[in-house]
C-alpha cells in the first residue's frame, strides 16, 4: 500500500538553493514521496512527523518551519515576515548612516569609537540571520551557499579594516533580500491566482434545507446548490433546467457555455445563476482537484535547465571560493603588490558571485509556465514536457474522439431523383422511432421533430440487418444496411461498406441513403493549420477506421494522404510511432501522439510527449499522458507549444543575463574597477531583473 502523503507549508523559506538542499536531504534521510516546490513553498512528504522534519530543515535553513497546510492560516504570513525584515533594514540603515558620517569626520576619538559601534550595530542588525545561517551550514560542513559567501566576504572586509564597506554590504544585501522576497512573493501570488479555482465549501441540499459544509464532506449522489458568481466545487450532472457557465479558468475560453438539464458540469466553472447539481465524484477526483494536483506535482519532473542549475549550483560556489583564494594569494606574489589590495578584490568577487539569480528565477519561470498552461485547459505533468514541446517535429493524431467528436451523427443524406433529403430522413425516423440503437438516435436527432408514433402499425427489428415496419396508411418502410437491401433484392445505388450507410426503402422502392459517421470537431482544422504555422513539418493520422473514412477525415482537415494510416490495431500504431521516433531522433526532434481511448495508452506512453483528451479520454490514456487537454480541443496543443516557447525563451534570457552580468562584474572586481558597494548592487540587481523577467509569464 502506498504511504499517505502529507502537505506542509514552509514558512520562512526565502532561498531556492536551500529548497533544493532540503528536498535532497529529506530523501537522503529515508523519507518517501518527498517533493518541495519553492514557487508555492509546499512540501509533500510521506510522513506526519513534523518535529523530525523541522529538525532537518532547521539545519539547512534556520528560521524556516514546516507547518501542516491545514494549520498554516494560524501562523504569520509572508507579508508579516517582509514587514519584520523591513524594520531590520530601517534600523540598520539609520545606524549605517550615523556610523559613516561620524567615522568620516574629524571628531574626538570617543565619538569616532561610537561611530564604529554604530557600524557594527548596522552590520549585526542586518546580517545576524545571514551569519546564523552560515554558522549552521558550516556545522554541517556545507560551504556551498550564499550565506557562507556573504559572511566570509564581509568578515574579511572587517579584518582588513574596511568596516564601513562590510556594514554597507550587509545592509544592502538585506535590502536585496527584502526586494527579492517581495518579487518572489508577487510571483507566487500571481501563480496562486492562476490556480485559485478550488472552492473549500459547498452548499449541500438536504430535506431540512441548505447547509454549507466542507467539500470533503460531499459524496457522490448528494445534491449541491451553487449560487450566482460562485465556482462549481465538484463535478456532477446539472439538475436545474439550464445554466450559463464561465469556463475560462478550465479552458481559457472567455465566452460563456450554455448547458441544459442532464449535461455534465465541471468543477472550477463559474455560474451566472443559481443552479443545482447532482455530484458524481469525490472532491479528490474532481476536475479542479486533478488540475491542481497535476500542476503542483509537475515539479517532480524537472526541465533540463533546472537540472543544469541544480548541478551548476553544487559546483559553482566551491569554484568561486577557490577563485577568490587564488585572487587573494597568487597576484601579490607575482606582481609584488600589497596583499590587502588583492584580498579586498577577492572579497568583492565573493559578493558578486552569489548564485541567487539562477536558483531563484529558473524554477519560477517553469512553474509560471505550467500554471499559465492550466489556465488554457492544458495540464503539463512536468517541466520537462516544456523542453520537449520546444523540439516538436512530428505530431500524430488518433481520429475518433481526438479529431472527431466520438459520437454518431448524420453527416450526409443522398436521396434519389424523386425525393428530398428531408423526406428520406422523415421516413427513416419513423422506422427508427422505437429503437435505442446509437444509429437510430442519430437519425432522430437529425430529423429534429416529434415522430407521430400513432402512424406505426407493424414493427420488426432484424438483427444485424435493420428495421422493417408498416404504417396504418399501408406503406411499408425498410431501413438497414447494404446486406439488407440485397436480402430483399431491391435495386439501389453503389454499395457502401466502408462507412455506416443506412438505406431507406419505401414500398419496395429504394429512395436514398443516409451516411452516419463521427463528426469532425470544429477546431480540428485550426489545430492542423496552426501546427503548420508553428513549423511542425510532419503531421499524421493513425486510426483503426477503414482507409476511405481515414482519408476523407484526414484530407478534410489538411493531413497529407501519405501521412494517413488506417485499419490499425494498437500494436500497429506503436510500430508506426517507432518509425517516426527514429526519424525524429536522428534530427534532434520530438514526436507527439494525441489520443483518447484505452487502446491509445501504450502509444501515448511511448511518445516523447503523450497527449490525452481529458473530458472524453479514458483513465488509462490520461494516466499515461504527459499533457492533458481538459476540454478535448486539439487546438489547445498549439497553446501549449506557444507557452512552452515563451517559457524557454525567458529561462534562456535569465541564464544569459545572470551569468553574463556576473562574469562582467567578476572581471571588474578582479582588476579593481568594482568596489564592494558596486558588487552588492550587481548581485541584488541581477536577481531582481531575473525574477521580474520571470513574472512576464504570469500576465
C-alpha positions as CSV (number, residue, x, y, z in Angstrom):
1,X,0.0,0.0,0.0
2,X,1.3,3.4,-0.9
3,X,2.3,5.6,2.0
4,X,0.0,8.6,2.6
5,X,1.4,11.9,1.6
6,X,1.2,14.9,4.0
7,X,1.2,18.5,2.9
8,X,3.1,21.3,4.7
9,X,3.7,25.0,4.0
10,X,7.3,26.1,4.6
11,X,7.3,29.5,6.2
12,X,10.5,31.4,6.2
13,X,11.7,29.7,3.0
14,X,13.4,32.5,1.0
15,X,16.2,30.6,-0.7
16,X,15.7,28.5,-3.7
17,X,19.1,26.8,-3.2
18,X,18.0,25.9,0.3
19,X,14.8,24.4,-1.0
20,X,16.8,22.1,-3.3
21,X,19.0,21.1,-0.4
22,X,16.1,20.5,2.0
23,X,14.4,18.2,-0.6
24,X,17.7,16.3,-1.3
25,X,18.5,15.9,2.4
26,X,15.0,14.6,3.3
27,X,15.3,12.0,0.6
28,X,18.8,11.0,1.9
29,X,17.3,10.6,5.4
30,X,14.9,8.0,4.0
31,X,11.7,9.9,3.8
32,X,9.4,8.8,0.9
33,X,7.5,10.8,-1.7
34,X,9.4,14.0,-0.9
35,X,8.5,16.9,-3.1
36,X,9.3,20.6,-2.3
37,X,8.0,23.3,-4.6
38,X,9.9,26.6,-4.0
39,X,7.4,28.5,-6.0
40,X,4.5,27.6,-3.8
41,X,6.5,26.7,-0.6
42,X,4.6,23.5,-0.3
43,X,6.3,20.3,0.9
44,X,4.7,17.0,0.2
45,X,6.2,14.0,2.1
46,X,5.2,10.6,3.2
47,X,5.5,11.4,7.0
48,X,3.5,13.2,9.6
49,X,6.5,13.5,12.0
50,X,6.7,17.3,11.8
51,X,9.2,17.5,14.6
52,X,11.8,15.4,12.9
53,X,11.1,17.1,9.6
54,X,11.6,20.6,11.1
55,X,14.8,19.4,12.8
56,X,16.3,18.6,9.4
57,X,15.0,21.8,7.9
58,X,16.5,24.0,10.6
59,X,20.0,22.6,9.9
60,X,19.7,23.8,6.4
61,X,17.5,26.9,6.6
62,X,17.4,28.2,10.2
63,X,14.1,30.1,10.7
64,X,12.2,28.1,8.2
65,X,9.5,25.8,9.6
66,X,7.1,23.3,8.1
67,X,3.5,23.8,9.1
68,X,0.7,21.3,8.3
69,X,-1.2,23.0,5.5
70,X,-4.5,22.9,7.3
71,X,-2.9,24.9,10.2
72,X,-1.0,27.4,8.1
73,X,-3.7,30.1,8.4
74,X,-2.9,30.4,12.1
75,X,0.7,31.4,11.5
76,X,2.4,34.5,10.3
77,X,2.1,35.3,6.6
78,X,4.8,36.1,4.1
79,X,3.8,39.8,4.5
80,X,4.5,39.7,8.2
81,X,7.9,38.3,7.6
82,X,8.5,41.0,5.0
83,X,7.5,43.7,7.5
84,X,9.9,42.3,10.1
85,X,12.7,42.4,7.5
86,X,11.8,46.0,6.6
87,X,12.1,47.0,10.2
88,X,15.6,45.5,10.4
89,X,16.5,47.4,7.3
90,X,15.3,50.7,8.6
91,X,17.2,50.3,11.9
92,X,20.4,49.1,10.3
93,X,20.3,51.8,7.6
94,X,20.0,54.5,10.2
95,X,22.9,53.0,12.2
96,X,24.9,52.8,8.9
97,X,24.2,56.4,8.1
98,X,25.2,57.6,11.5
99,X,28.3,55.4,11.6
100,X,29.6,56.5,8.1
101,X,29.0,60.2,8.9
102,X,30.8,60.0,12.3
103,X,33.8,58.0,11.1
104,X,34.3,60.2,8.0
105,X,34.6,63.4,10.0
106,X,37.5,64.6,12.2
107,X,35.9,64.1,15.6
108,X,37.2,63.2,19.1
109,X,38.3,59.5,19.3
110,X,35.5,58.7,21.8
111,X,32.9,59.9,19.3
112,X,34.6,58.0,16.4
113,X,34.5,54.9,18.6
114,X,30.8,55.4,18.9
115,X,30.6,55.7,15.1
116,X,32.3,52.3,14.7
117,X,29.9,50.8,17.2
118,X,27.1,52.2,15.1
119,X,28.6,50.5,12.0
120,X,29.0,47.2,13.9
121,X,25.4,47.6,15.1
122,X,24.2,48.1,11.5
123,X,26.3,45.0,10.4
124,X,24.8,42.7,13.1
125,X,21.2,44.0,13.0
126,X,21.0,43.5,9.2
127,X,23.3,40.4,9.0
128,X,22.5,38.4,12.1
129,X,20.3,36.0,10.2
130,X,22.9,35.6,7.4
131,X,25.7,34.9,10.0
132,X,23.4,32.4,11.8
133,X,22.5,30.5,8.7
134,X,26.2,30.4,7.6
135,X,27.2,29.0,11.0
136,X,24.6,26.3,10.9
137,X,25.6,25.3,7.4
138,X,29.3,25.3,8.4
139,X,28.5,22.9,11.2
140,X,27.1,20.6,8.6
141,X,30.3,21.1,6.5
142,X,28.2,22.9,3.9
143,X,30.1,25.9,2.5
144,X,28.4,25.9,-0.9
145,X,25.8,28.5,-0.1
146,X,25.2,32.3,-0.5
147,X,25.2,32.9,3.3
148,X,28.7,31.5,3.7
149,X,29.9,33.6,0.7
150,X,28.4,36.8,2.2
151,X,29.7,36.1,5.7
152,X,33.3,35.4,4.5
153,X,33.2,38.5,2.3
154,X,32.0,40.9,5.0
155,X,34.0,39.4,7.9
156,X,37.1,39.5,5.6
157,X,36.4,43.2,5.0
158,X,36.2,43.9,8.7
159,X,39.6,42.1,9.2
160,X,41.3,44.3,6.6
161,X,39.7,47.3,8.3
162,X,37.1,48.1,5.7
163,X,34.4,48.2,8.4
164,X,32.1,50.8,6.7
165,X,32.0,48.7,3.5
166,X,31.4,45.5,5.4
167,X,28.4,47.1,7.2
168,X,27.1,48.7,3.9
169,X,27.4,45.4,2.0
170,X,25.4,43.5,4.7
171,X,22.7,46.3,4.9
172,X,22.4,46.4,1.1
173,X,22.4,42.6,0.9
174,X,19.4,42.6,3.3
175,X,17.7,45.3,1.2
176,X,18.2,43.0,-1.8
177,X,16.8,40.0,0.2
178,X,13.7,42.1,1.0
179,X,13.2,43.3,-2.6
180,X,13.8,39.7,-3.8
181,X,11.3,38.4,-1.3
182,X,8.7,40.9,-2.4
183,X,9.3,40.0,-6.1
184,X,9.2,36.2,-5.4
185,X,6.1,36.6,-3.3
186,X,4.4,38.6,-6.0
187,X,5.3,35.8,-8.4
188,X,3.9,33.3,-6.0
189,X,0.8,35.3,-5.7
190,X,0.4,35.6,-9.5
191,X,0.8,31.8,-9.8
192,X,-1.6,31.1,-6.9
193,X,-4.2,33.4,-8.5
194,X,-3.8,31.3,-11.7
195,X,-4.6,28.2,-9.7
196,X,-7.1,29.6,-7.2
197,X,-10.0,27.7,-8.6
198,X,-10.9,25.2,-5.9
199,X,-13.7,26.2,-3.6
200,X,-13.3,25.0,0.0
201,X,-17.0,24.7,0.8
202,X,-20.2,23.6,-0.9
203,X,-23.9,24.2,-0.2
204,X,-25.4,20.8,0.5
205,X,-29.1,20.4,-0.3
206,X,-31.0,18.2,2.2
207,X,-34.6,17.6,3.3
208,X,-34.0,20.1,6.0
209,X,-32.7,22.8,3.7
210,X,-29.3,24.1,2.5
211,X,-26.2,23.9,4.7
212,X,-22.7,25.0,3.9
213,X,-20.1,22.2,4.5
214,X,-16.5,21.5,3.5
215,X,-16.2,19.9,0.1
216,X,-14.6,16.9,1.7
217,X,-18.0,16.1,3.3
218,X,-19.8,15.9,0.0
219,X,-20.2,12.4,-1.5
220,X,-21.4,11.2,-5.0
221,X,-25.2,11.3,-5.2
222,X,-25.5,14.4,-3.0
223,X,-27.2,17.5,-4.4
224,X,-25.5,20.8,-4.0
225,X,-26.6,24.4,-4.7
226,X,-24.2,26.8,-6.5
227,X,-25.1,30.5,-6.1
228,X,-24.6,33.2,-8.8
229,X,-21.0,34.2,-9.2
230,X,-19.7,31.1,-7.3
231,X,-17.4,28.4,-8.6
232,X,-18.8,24.9,-9.0
233,X,-17.0,23.0,-6.2
234,X,-17.4,19.4,-7.6
235,X,-18.1,17.6,-10.9
236,X,-21.7,16.5,-11.4
237,X,-24.8,16.5,-13.5
238,X,-26.9,19.6,-13.9
239,X,-30.3,19.1,-12.2
240,X,-31.6,22.6,-12.9
241,X,-33.2,23.3,-16.3
242,X,-30.3,25.3,-17.7
243,X,-27.1,27.1,-16.8
244,X,-24.6,29.6,-18.3
245,X,-21.1,28.9,-17.2
246,X,-17.8,30.8,-17.4
247,X,-15.2,28.0,-18.1
248,X,-12.2,30.4,-18.6
249,X,-10.4,29.0,-15.6
250,X,-10.5,25.5,-17.0
251,X,-10.2,26.0,-20.8
252,X,-9.1,29.6,-21.3
253,X,-12.3,30.2,-23.3
254,X,-13.8,33.6,-22.4
255,X,-17.2,33.0,-24.0
256,X,-19.9,31.6,-21.6
257,X,-21.1,28.0,-22.3
258,X,-24.8,27.1,-22.1
259,X,-25.8,23.7,-20.5
260,X,-29.2,22.1,-20.2
261,X,-30.6,19.6,-17.6
262,X,-28.7,16.3,-17.6
263,X,-25.5,17.8,-19.0
264,X,-22.2,17.1,-17.3
265,X,-20.8,20.1,-15.4
266,X,-17.1,20.5,-14.3
267,X,-15.8,21.9,-11.0
268,X,-14.0,25.2,-11.3
269,X,-16.6,26.8,-13.6
270,X,-18.4,30.0,-12.5
271,X,-22.2,30.1,-12.8
272,X,-24.2,33.3,-13.6
273,X,-27.3,32.0,-12.0
274,X,-28.3,29.8,-9.1
275,X,-28.1,26.1,-10.1
276,X,-28.5,22.7,-8.6
277,X,-26.1,19.8,-9.3
278,X,-26.0,16.1,-8.5
279,X,-22.5,15.3,-7.5
280,X,-20.9,12.4,-9.4
281,X,-17.3,12.2,-7.9
282,X,-15.4,12.8,-4.7
283,X,-13.7,16.1,-4.3
284,X,-10.2,14.4,-4.7
285,X,-11.3,13.1,-8.2
286,X,-13.0,16.3,-9.4
287,X,-11.7,18.2,-12.4
288,X,-10.3,21.1,-10.4
289,X,-8.5,18.8,-7.9
290,X,-7.0,16.9,-10.8
291,X,-5.8,20.2,-12.3
292,X,-4.2,21.4,-9.1
293,X,-2.6,18.0,-8.3
294,X,-1.0,17.8,-11.7
295,X,0.3,21.4,-11.6
296,X,1.8,21.0,-8.1
297,X,3.3,17.6,-8.8
298,X,4.8,18.9,-12.1
299,X,7.9,20.0,-10.2
300,X,8.9,16.3,-9.7
301,X,9.9,16.2,-13.4
302,X,12.4,19.0,-13.8
303,X,13.4,20.6,-17.1
304,X,16.9,20.3,-18.5
305,X,17.6,23.9,-17.4
306,X,16.5,23.2,-13.8
307,X,18.7,20.1,-13.7
308,X,21.6,22.2,-15.1
309,X,21.1,24.9,-12.5
310,X,20.9,22.3,-9.7
311,X,24.2,20.8,-10.7
312,X,25.7,24.1,-11.5
313,X,24.9,25.5,-8.0
314,X,26.7,22.5,-6.4
315,X,30.0,23.2,-8.1
316,X,29.7,27.0,-8.6
317,X,30.2,28.1,-5.0
318,X,33.2,25.9,-4.3
319,X,34.7,27.2,-7.6
320,X,34.1,30.8,-6.6
321,X,35.8,30.2,-3.2
322,X,38.8,28.6,-4.9
323,X,38.9,31.5,-7.4
324,X,38.8,34.1,-4.5
325,X,41.6,32.3,-2.7
326,X,43.7,32.4,-5.9
327,X,43.0,36.1,-6.4
328,X,43.9,36.9,-2.8
329,X,47.2,34.9,-2.8
330,X,48.7,34.5,-6.3
331,X,48.8,38.1,-7.7
332,X,50.5,39.6,-4.6
333,X,53.5,37.2,-5.1
334,X,53.6,37.5,-8.9
335,X,53.2,41.3,-9.0
336,X,54.8,42.1,-5.7
337,X,51.9,44.2,-4.5
338,X,50.3,44.6,-1.1
339,X,48.2,41.5,-0.2
340,X,45.4,43.7,1.3
341,X,44.6,45.0,-2.2
342,X,44.0,41.6,-3.6
343,X,42.3,40.3,-0.5
344,X,39.8,43.1,-1.0
345,X,39.3,42.3,-4.7
346,X,38.8,38.6,-3.7
347,X,36.1,39.6,-1.2
348,X,34.4,41.7,-3.9
349,X,34.3,38.7,-6.2
350,X,32.7,36.7,-3.4
351,X,29.9,39.3,-3.0
352,X,29.3,39.4,-6.8
353,X,29.2,35.6,-7.2
354,X,26.2,34.6,-5.1
355,X,24.1,32.2,-7.3
356,X,20.7,33.6,-6.2
357,X,19.6,34.9,-9.6
358,X,19.7,31.5,-11.2
359,X,18.5,29.2,-8.5
360,X,15.5,31.5,-7.7
361,X,14.4,32.6,-11.2
362,X,14.6,29.4,-13.2
363,X,12.2,27.3,-11.1
364,X,9.8,30.3,-11.0
365,X,9.8,30.5,-14.8
366,X,8.9,26.9,-15.3
367,X,6.3,26.9,-12.6
368,X,4.7,30.0,-14.0
369,X,4.6,28.4,-17.5
370,X,2.9,25.3,-16.1
371,X,0.4,27.5,-14.2
372,X,-0.4,29.5,-17.3
373,X,-0.9,26.4,-19.3
374,X,-3.5,25.2,-16.8
375,X,-5.5,28.4,-17.4
376,X,-5.7,27.4,-21.1
377,X,-7.1,24.0,-20.1
378,X,-3.7,22.3,-20.7
379,X,-2.2,20.2,-17.9
380,X,1.6,19.7,-18.1
381,X,2.8,16.9,-15.9
382,X,6.3,18.1,-15.7
383,X,8.7,21.0,-16.5
384,X,10.5,18.5,-18.8
385,X,7.4,18.5,-21.1
386,X,8.1,22.2,-21.8
387,X,11.5,21.3,-23.1
388,X,10.1,18.5,-25.4
389,X,7.4,20.9,-26.7
390,X,10.2,23.2,-27.9
391,X,11.6,20.4,-30.0
392,X,8.4,19.1,-31.7
393,X,9.0,17.9,-35.3
394,X,6.1,15.4,-35.6
395,X,2.5,15.3,-34.3
396,X,0.5,12.1,-34.8
397,X,-3.3,12.1,-34.1
398,X,-5.8,9.4,-33.3
399,X,-9.1,10.0,-35.1
400,X,-12.1,9.0,-33.1
401,X,-12.6,11.3,-30.0
402,X,-9.5,13.2,-30.8
403,X,-10.1,14.9,-34.2
404,X,-13.7,13.8,-34.2
405,X,-16.4,14.2,-31.6
406,X,-16.7,10.5,-30.9
407,X,-20.5,10.3,-31.4
408,X,-22.6,9.1,-34.3
409,X,-24.2,11.9,-36.3
410,X,-25.8,12.2,-39.7
411,X,-23.2,13.7,-42.0
412,X,-24.9,13.2,-45.4
413,X,-28.3,12.4,-46.9
414,X,-28.3,11.3,-50.5
415,X,-31.9,11.0,-52.0
416,X,-32.9,9.6,-55.3
417,X,-34.3,11.9,-58.0
418,X,-37.9,12.0,-56.8
419,X,-37.3,12.6,-53.1
420,X,-35.8,15.3,-50.9
421,X,-33.3,14.8,-48.1
422,X,-36.0,15.8,-45.6
423,X,-38.3,13.1,-46.9
424,X,-35.7,10.4,-46.7
425,X,-34.9,11.4,-43.1
426,X,-38.6,11.6,-42.2
427,X,-39.3,8.0,-43.3
428,X,-36.1,6.7,-41.6
429,X,-37.0,8.5,-38.4
430,X,-40.5,6.9,-38.4
431,X,-38.9,3.5,-38.8
432,X,-36.3,4.1,-36.1
433,X,-38.6,5.7,-33.5
434,X,-38.8,2.6,-31.3
435,X,-35.1,1.8,-31.4
436,X,-32.5,2.7,-28.8
437,X,-29.5,1.9,-31.1
438,X,-27.0,4.8,-31.5
439,X,-27.6,4.9,-35.2
440,X,-31.4,5.3,-34.6
441,X,-30.7,8.1,-32.1
442,X,-28.5,10.0,-34.6
443,X,-31.3,9.8,-37.3
444,X,-33.9,11.0,-34.8
445,X,-31.6,13.8,-33.8
446,X,-31.1,14.9,-37.4
447,X,-34.9,14.8,-38.0
448,X,-35.3,17.1,-35.1
449,X,-39.1,16.8,-34.9
450,X,-41.6,14.9,-32.9
451,X,-42.3,11.5,-34.5
452,X,-46.0,10.6,-34.7
453,X,-45.9,7.0,-33.3
454,X,-49.6,6.6,-33.9
455,X,-48.8,6.0,-37.6
456,X,-46.9,2.8,-36.8
457,X,-48.9,-0.4,-37.3
458,X,-46.3,-3.2,-37.5
459,X,-42.7,-3.1,-36.4
460,X,-39.9,-5.6,-36.6
461,X,-36.2,-5.4,-35.8
462,X,-34.0,-7.7,-37.8
463,X,-30.6,-8.3,-36.0
464,X,-27.5,-7.2,-38.0
465,X,-29.7,-6.0,-40.9
466,X,-32.1,-3.2,-39.9
467,X,-35.8,-2.5,-39.3
468,X,-39.0,-3.4,-41.1
469,X,-42.3,-1.6,-40.5
470,X,-45.7,-0.8,-41.8
471,X,-47.8,2.3,-41.3
472,X,-51.5,2.4,-40.7
473,X,-51.8,4.0,-44.1
474,X,-50.4,0.7,-45.6
475,X,-47.0,2.0,-46.5
476,X,-44.0,-0.4,-45.8
477,X,-40.7,1.1,-44.8
478,X,-37.4,-0.7,-44.6
479,X,-34.2,0.9,-43.2
480,X,-31.0,-1.1,-43.0
481,X,-27.5,-1.8,-44.3
482,X,-26.3,-2.9,-47.7
483,X,-26.8,-6.5,-46.7
484,X,-30.5,-6.0,-46.0
485,X,-31.3,-4.4,-49.4
486,X,-29.5,-7.3,-51.0
487,X,-31.6,-9.7,-48.9
488,X,-34.9,-8.2,-50.3
489,X,-33.3,-7.9,-53.7
490,X,-34.0,-4.2,-54.1
491,X,-32.1,-2.3,-56.8
492,X,-30.1,0.6,-55.2
493,X,-27.0,2.8,-55.8
494,X,-23.4,1.7,-55.4
495,X,-22.8,-0.5,-52.3
496,X,-21.3,1.5,-49.4
497,X,-19.5,-0.7,-46.9
498,X,-16.6,1.4,-45.5
499,X,-18.9,3.9,-43.7
500,X,-22.1,3.5,-41.8
501,X,-24.7,3.8,-44.6
502,X,-28.4,3.4,-43.8
503,X,-30.5,2.6,-46.9
504,X,-34.2,3.6,-47.0
505,X,-36.8,1.6,-49.0
506,X,-40.4,2.8,-49.3
507,X,-43.0,0.3,-50.7
508,X,-40.2,-1.9,-52.1
509,X,-38.6,1.2,-53.9
510,X,-35.2,2.5,-52.9
511,X,-35.5,6.2,-52.1
512,X,-32.0,7.1,-50.8
513,X,-29.4,6.5,-48.2
514,X,-28.0,8.3,-45.1
515,X,-24.4,8.4,-44.1
516,X,-23.8,8.2,-40.4
517,X,-20.4,8.9,-39.1
518,X,-18.4,10.5,-36.4
519,X,-18.4,14.3,-36.9
520,X,-15.1,16.2,-37.2
521,X,-14.5,18.7,-34.4
522,X,-14.9,22.3,-35.5
523,X,-11.4,23.0,-34.0
524,X,-9.6,20.1,-35.8
525,X,-8.8,22.1,-39.0
526,X,-7.5,25.1,-36.9
527,X,-5.3,22.6,-34.9
528,X,-3.6,21.2,-38.0
529,X,-3.3,24.7,-39.7
530,X,-1.7,26.2,-36.6
531,X,0.7,23.4,-36.2
532,X,1.9,24.1,-39.7
533,X,2.3,27.8,-38.8
534,X,4.3,26.6,-35.7
535,X,6.7,25.0,-38.2
536,X,5.8,21.4,-37.3
537,X,6.8,19.6,-40.6
538,X,5.2,16.2,-40.0
539,X,1.5,15.7,-39.1
540,X,0.0,12.3,-39.3
541,X,-3.2,10.4,-38.6
542,X,-3.2,6.9,-37.0
543,X,-6.7,5.2,-36.8
544,X,-8.4,1.9,-36.6
545,X,-11.0,3.1,-39.1
546,X,-11.1,2.0,-42.7
547,X,-9.0,3.7,-45.4
548,X,-11.9,5.6,-47.0
549,X,-13.0,7.1,-43.7
550,X,-9.5,7.9,-42.6
551,X,-8.6,9.6,-45.9
552,X,-11.9,11.6,-46.0
553,X,-11.3,12.9,-42.5
554,X,-7.6,13.5,-42.9
555,X,-7.9,15.3,-46.2
556,X,-10.7,17.4,-44.9
557,X,-8.6,18.8,-42.1
558,X,-5.4,19.1,-44.1
559,X,-3.4,16.0,-43.4
560,X,-1.5,14.7,-46.4
561,X,-2.6,11.3,-47.7
562,X,0.9,9.8,-47.3
563,X,0.7,10.5,-43.6
564,X,-2.7,8.8,-43.1
565,X,-2.6,5.3,-41.7
566,X,-5.8,3.3,-41.4
567,X,-7.1,-0.1,-40.1
568,X,-4.5,-0.1,-37.3
569,X,-4.5,-2.2,-34.2
570,X,-2.8,-0.7,-31.1
571,X,0.5,-2.6,-31.9
572,X,0.4,-1.3,-35.5
573,X,0.2,2.2,-34.1
574,X,3.2,1.5,-31.9
575,X,5.2,0.2,-34.9
576,X,4.4,3.4,-36.9
577,X,5.2,5.6,-33.9
578,X,8.6,3.9,-33.6
579,X,9.4,4.7,-37.2
580,X,8.6,8.4,-36.6
581,X,10.6,8.4,-33.3
582,X,13.7,7.0,-35.1
583,X,13.4,9.7,-37.8
584,X,12.9,12.5,-35.2
585,X,15.8,11.4,-33.0
586,X,18.1,11.4,-36.0
587,X,17.4,15.2,-36.4
588,X,17.0,16.1,-32.7
589,X,13.2,16.4,-32.8
590,X,10.4,15.2,-30.6
591,X,7.2,13.2,-31.5
592,X,3.8,14.0,-30.0
593,X,1.0,11.5,-30.1
594,X,-2.5,12.7,-29.3
595,X,-5.2,10.2,-28.4
596,X,-8.1,9.5,-26.0
597,X,-9.0,5.8,-25.8
598,X,-7.7,3.0,-23.6
599,X,-6.2,1.4,-26.7
600,X,-4.2,4.6,-27.2
601,X,-2.5,4.4,-23.8
602,X,0.6,2.4,-24.9
603,X,1.2,4.8,-27.8
604,X,0.7,7.8,-25.6
605,X,3.2,6.4,-23.0
606,X,5.8,5.7,-25.7
607,X,5.7,9.1,-27.5
608,X,8.2,11.8,-26.5
609,X,5.1,13.8,-25.4
610,X,1.9,11.8,-24.9
611,X,-1.3,13.9,-25.1
612,X,-4.7,12.7,-23.8
613,X,-8.1,14.3,-24.1
614,X,-9.2,15.0,-20.5
615,X,-13.0,15.1,-20.9
616,X,-13.7,12.1,-23.2
617,X,-10.4,10.3,-22.6
618,X,-10.1,7.1,-20.7
619,X,-8.4,7.0,-17.3
620,X,-5.6,4.8,-18.8
621,X,-4.8,7.3,-21.5
622,X,-4.9,10.3,-19.1
623,X,-2.6,8.4,-16.6
624,X,-0.1,7.6,-19.4
625,X,-0.1,11.1,-20.8
626,X,2.5,13.9,-20.3
627,X,0.0,16.5,-21.3
628,X,-3.8,16.5,-20.8
629,X,-6.2,18.7,-22.8
630,X,-9.2,19.3,-20.4
631,X,-11.8,20.4,-23.0
632,X,-10.8,17.9,-25.7
633,X,-10.0,20.8,-28.1
634,X,-7.0,19.6,-30.2
635,X,-6.1,23.3,-31.0
636,X,-5.0,23.6,-27.3
637,X,-1.9,21.8,-28.3
638,X,-0.8,24.9,-30.1
639,X,-1.5,27.0,-27.0
640,X,0.8,24.6,-25.1
641,X,3.6,24.9,-27.7
642,X,3.3,28.7,-27.6
643,X,3.5,28.9,-23.8
644,X,6.4,26.4,-23.9
645,X,8.3,28.6,-26.4
646,X,7.8,31.7,-24.2
647,X,8.9,29.8,-21.1
648,X,12.0,28.5,-22.7
649,X,12.8,32.0,-24.1
650,X,12.5,33.6,-20.7
651,X,14.5,30.9,-19.0
652,X,17.3,31.3,-21.5
653,X,17.2,35.1,-21.0
654,X,17.6,34.7,-17.3
655,X,20.5,32.3,-17.6
656,X,22.4,34.6,-20.1
657,X,21.5,37.7,-18.1
658,X,22.7,36.2,-14.7
659,X,25.9,34.5,-16.0
660,X,26.8,37.3,-18.4
661,X,26.4,40.2,-15.9
662,X,28.1,38.3,-13.1
663,X,31.0,37.4,-15.4
664,X,31.5,41.1,-16.3
665,X,31.3,42.2,-12.6
666,X,33.8,39.4,-11.6
667,X,36.3,40.7,-14.2
668,X,35.7,44.3,-13.0
669,X,36.2,43.2,-9.4
670,X,39.3,41.2,-10.1
671,X,41.0,44.2,-11.9
672,X,39.9,46.6,-9.2
673,X,37.3,48.5,-11.1
674,X,34.4,47.4,-8.9
675,X,34.2,48.0,-5.1
676,X,32.1,46.1,-2.6
677,X,29.4,48.8,-2.9
678,X,29.2,48.1,-6.6
679,X,29.4,44.4,-6.1
680,X,26.3,44.1,-3.8
681,X,24.3,46.2,-6.3
682,X,25.4,43.9,-9.1
683,X,24.3,40.8,-7.2
684,X,21.0,42.1,-6.0
685,X,20.2,43.9,-9.3
686,X,20.7,40.7,-11.3
687,X,18.5,38.7,-9.0
688,X,15.7,41.3,-9.2
689,X,16.0,41.5,-13.0
690,X,15.6,37.8,-13.5
691,X,12.7,37.4,-11.0
692,X,10.9,40.4,-12.6
693,X,11.5,38.8,-16.1
694,X,10.0,35.6,-14.8
695,X,6.9,37.4,-13.9
696,X,6.1,38.2,-17.5
697,X,4.7,34.6,-17.9
698,X,2.0,35.2,-15.3
699,X,0.5,38.2,-17.1
